Amino acid sequence: MAADSADAFCDDNQADDRLARTVIEALQVGRSWAHIATDLGVSPPAVRDRLGVTDRDWQEAIVAHENARAARLDDLSWSRLS
């Protein structure tokens, strides 16, 4: 399947929707952002100014992790076409 095809676009959107639903469900049952990130395989964010890692730090780490994953998948899709 071509990465720029309608099917590829739907698959990316479906993956994003699944991730969003998973995060929402985890938060509803009381899971922390740190637990969610750990489940996704996200490396812990760096501690700044000895303040500890905040929920926002974890959220940003999750976004960076998912963006990198999507970029790798896109690279793989394009390399299969060549």
N, C-alpha and C positions, 0 to 999 in steps of 0.2 A: 504494500500500500504506500503510495506517495505521501510524504510528510505534509504536502500542501493540499491534499485531497480533502473533500468534505468529511470522509470517514475518519481521517486522522484528526481533524478539528473536533469532531464529536467525541472521539476517544479521549482527547486532552481535556475537554470540558467535563466529561463523565468522571475522569480521574480527579479533577479539581472538586467536583461536586461530592464525590465519595470522601475525599480528604476533609472537606468542610463539614459534612455530616458526622464523620468520625470525631472530629474535634468538638463539635457542639455536643454530641452525646457524651463524650468523656467529661466535658466541663459540667454538664447537667448532673452527673453522678458524683461530682466532687473531685475529680482528678485534677491535679495541678498541671500548669504548663510544662513544668520540668518533667513530670511523668509522661505527658504526651510526647514531648521531644525525645525522651529516652526510648519510647516505643517506636518512634519513627527512625531511630538511629542517628539522631542529631547530636553532634559533639557539644559539650557544655560551652556556653559563651565565656569570654574572658571577664574576669572580675576587674571592675574599674574603681580606683580610689578606695579600695577596701570597703566598699559599700555592699558588697555581695551582688548576687545575680538577681535581677528583678524579673517579674513576669514579662515585662516589655522586652528585656534582653532575650528571654526564651522565645518569645513570639518572633522577634527579628531573626533569631537563629533558625527557627523553623522555616520562615519564609526564604531565607538564603539557601537553606538545605533543599527545599522543594524547587526553587528556581534553578539550582545547580543540577538537580536530578532531571528536570524537564529539559534543560539545555543538553545534557548528555544523551537523553533519549532522542532529541531532535538531531543531534550529530550522528547518532547511529542510523536514524532513518535516512538521512542524506547520504551517508557513506554506502548504504545498501543500493542506492540508485546509481552510483558511479561504477 
